[in-house]
Amino acid sequence: MKHGMALLLIACLSAPAKAGETTWHPIDAGCHEQSVSASLRAWHDTPRSTSSLRFAVEPDAGRGPTVVVAMDRGLNRSLRADKEPVLIVAVGDLFRTCVTRTPLAACDAAPEAREALLATAIPVGRDFDSGFILRLHATTFHLQWSDGSGNDNAVSYDDDQHPVSLAVAGAVKKLEPCIEPAMKAYRDAR
């Protein structure tokens, strides 16, 4: 019964887009009347360069805005970054998202945050033999990357003590000064 309910929840949360619809992705600076959440679930459609990272902290509804950070090499033409590494920060909710774009080099904490995320190991066997736990209300931590071979990868956890969740939360904490302009724009736009 528990597994059936979990599958039903997953199916409801990951409904496919209708034919011809495209998912909006936070790329252009400014505030947009768009939800950032759909972009997190459509990672495969996100314009990005190889060897790039995107990570996010997505609180449960009503518990604060989602923070999405992309560290991109700037090689994808859709990003209009002129082959310069770019830091794209999006702060948003279900109705509005504010985005800032800066050169990656302008964020002093970016190299340390990037290296910490790249060193993160994903423990496949963590809690493997424990009982099934269904979390209905939790913050979700996303880590998405395209490696140097062009392999797209995405993991998300709603366990705030999972090593990946801790790494993502740590990276967001390190980057707070670089996230603040997007957070301020989001607050001001409300």
C-alpha positions as CSV (number, residue, x, y, z in Angstrom):
1,M,0.0,0.0,0.0
2,K,2.8,2.4,0.9
3,H,4.6,1.8,-2.3
4,G,1.5,2.2,-4.3
5,M,0.8,5.6,-2.7
6,A,4.4,6.7,-3.4
7,L,4.2,5.7,-7.0
8,L,0.9,7.7,-7.3
9,L,2.6,10.8,-5.8
10,I,5.6,10.5,-8.1
11,A,3.3,10.2,-11.1
12,C,1.3,13.3,-10.1
13,L,4.5,15.3,-9.4
14,S,6.2,14.4,-12.7
15,A,3.4,14.8,-15.2
16,P,4.8,15.2,-18.7
17,A,4.5,18.5,-20.6
18,K,1.8,18.7,-23.2
19,A,2.9,18.3,-26.8
20,G,4.4,21.5,-28.1
21,E,4.9,23.0,-24.6
22,T,8.4,24.1,-23.5
23,T,9.6,24.5,-20.0
24,W,10.8,28.0,-18.9
25,H,14.3,28.0,-17.5
26,P,15.9,30.8,-15.5
27,I,18.5,32.1,-17.9
28,D,17.7,35.8,-18.5
29,A,18.3,38.3,-15.8
30,G,15.3,40.0,-14.3
31,C,12.1,39.0,-12.5
32,H,9.7,36.8,-14.4
33,E,6.2,35.7,-13.8
34,Q,7.3,32.1,-14.0
35,S,7.8,29.2,-11.5
36,V,11.3,27.9,-11.1
37,S,10.1,24.5,-9.9
38,A,9.2,23.1,-13.4
39,S,12.8,23.9,-14.5
40,L,14.2,21.7,-11.8
41,R,12.1,18.7,-13.0
42,A,13.0,19.3,-16.7
43,W,16.8,19.3,-16.3
44,H,17.2,17.5,-19.6
45,D,15.8,20.6,-21.4
46,T,18.0,23.1,-19.5
47,P,20.5,25.0,-21.7
48,R,23.9,24.2,-20.3
49,S,27.5,23.6,-21.2
50,T,29.4,20.4,-20.5
51,S,31.2,20.3,-17.2
52,S,28.6,22.5,-15.6
53,L,26.7,22.3,-12.3
54,R,23.2,23.3,-11.2
55,F,22.0,22.9,-7.6
56,A,19.0,24.0,-5.7
57,V,17.3,24.1,-2.3
58,E,13.5,23.8,-2.8
59,P,11.6,24.3,0.4
60,D,8.2,22.7,0.9
61,A,5.3,25.0,-0.2
62,G,5.0,28.1,1.9
63,R,8.3,27.7,3.6
64,G,10.3,30.2,1.6
65,P,11.6,30.7,-1.9
66,T,13.5,28.1,-4.0
67,V,17.2,29.0,-4.6
68,V,18.7,27.7,-7.8
69,V,22.4,28.2,-8.7
70,A,24.0,27.3,-12.0
71,M,27.8,27.4,-12.5
72,D,28.2,27.1,-16.2
73,R,31.2,27.3,-18.4
74,G,29.3,29.6,-20.8
75,L,29.9,27.5,-23.9
76,N,26.2,26.9,-24.8
77,R,25.0,29.5,-27.2
78,S,21.6,29.6,-25.6
79,L,23.2,31.1,-22.5
80,R,24.6,34.1,-24.4
81,A,27.7,34.1,-22.1
82,D,30.3,34.6,-24.9
83,K,32.2,31.6,-23.7
84,E,32.8,33.2,-20.3
85,P,32.0,31.1,-17.2
86,V,28.7,32.4,-15.7
87,L,27.0,32.2,-12.4
88,I,23.2,32.2,-12.8
89,V,21.2,32.6,-9.6
90,A,17.4,32.2,-9.5
91,V,15.2,32.8,-6.5
92,G,11.5,32.1,-6.9
93,D,8.3,30.5,-5.9
94,L,5.3,29.1,-7.8
95,F,4.4,32.5,-9.3
96,R,7.6,34.6,-9.7
97,T,11.3,34.1,-10.2
98,C,14.1,36.6,-10.1
99,V,17.3,35.8,-11.9
100,T,20.8,37.4,-11.7
101,R,23.7,36.6,-14.0
102,T,27.3,37.5,-13.2
103,P,30.7,36.3,-14.4
104,L,31.6,33.2,-12.3
105,A,34.9,34.9,-11.4
106,A,33.0,37.8,-9.7
107,C,31.8,35.4,-7.0
108,D,34.8,34.8,-4.7
109,A,33.1,31.8,-3.0
110,A,32.3,30.0,-6.3
111,P,35.5,28.0,-6.6
112,E,35.3,26.6,-3.1
113,A,31.6,25.8,-3.4
114,R,32.2,24.1,-6.8
115,E,35.1,22.0,-5.6
116,A,33.0,20.9,-2.5
117,L,30.2,19.8,-4.8
118,L,32.5,18.0,-7.2
119,A,34.0,16.0,-4.3
120,T,30.6,14.9,-3.1
121,A,30.1,11.1,-3.2
122,I,26.7,9.6,-3.6
123,P,26.2,6.8,-1.2
124,V,24.0,4.4,-3.1
125,G,23.6,2.1,-0.1
126,R,22.6,4.7,2.4
127,D,19.5,3.5,4.4
128,F,19.2,0.8,1.8
129,D,17.9,-1.9,4.2
130,S,15.8,0.4,6.4
131,G,12.0,0.6,6.2
132,F,10.2,2.7,3.6
133,I,9.7,6.3,4.7
134,L,7.2,8.6,3.0
135,R,7.9,12.3,3.5
136,L,5.0,14.5,2.5
137,H,6.5,17.8,3.5
138,A,10.2,18.3,3.2
139,T,12.8,20.5,1.6
140,T,14.2,19.0,-1.6
141,F,17.9,19.3,-2.4
142,H,18.8,19.1,-6.1
143,L,22.2,18.4,-7.7
144,Q,22.3,18.4,-11.5
145,W,25.4,18.3,-13.7
146,S,26.6,17.6,-17.1
147,D,30.1,16.0,-17.0
148,G,33.0,16.5,-19.4
149,S,31.7,13.6,-21.6
150,G,28.3,15.1,-22.0
151,N,26.5,12.8,-19.6
152,D,23.6,14.4,-17.9
153,N,23.0,13.6,-14.3
154,A,20.4,14.7,-11.7
155,V,19.7,13.6,-8.2
156,S,17.4,15.0,-5.6
157,Y,16.9,14.2,-1.9
158,D,14.3,15.2,0.6
159,D,16.5,13.9,3.5
160,D,18.2,16.9,4.9
161,Q,20.9,14.7,6.4
162,H,21.8,12.9,3.2
163,P,25.4,13.7,2.2
164,V,24.3,15.3,-1.1
165,S,21.7,17.4,0.7
166,L,24.4,18.6,3.1
167,A,26.8,19.4,0.3
168,V,24.1,21.4,-1.6
169,A,23.1,23.3,1.5
170,G,26.7,24.0,2.3
171,A,27.3,25.3,-1.2
172,V,24.3,27.6,-1.0
173,K,25.5,28.9,2.4
174,K,29.0,29.6,1.0
175,L,27.4,31.5,-1.9
176,E,25.1,33.6,0.2
177,P,26.8,36.9,-0.8
178,C,26.4,36.0,-4.5
179,I,22.8,34.8,-4.0
180,E,21.8,38.0,-2.1
181,P,21.2,40.2,-5.2
182,A,18.6,37.7,-6.6
183,M,17.1,37.3,-3.2
184,K,16.7,41.0,-2.8
185,A,15.2,41.3,-6.3
186,Y,12.7,38.6,-5.4
187,R,11.8,40.3,-2.1
188,D,11.4,43.7,-3.8
189,A,9.2,42.2,-6.6
190,R,6.7,40.8,-4.1
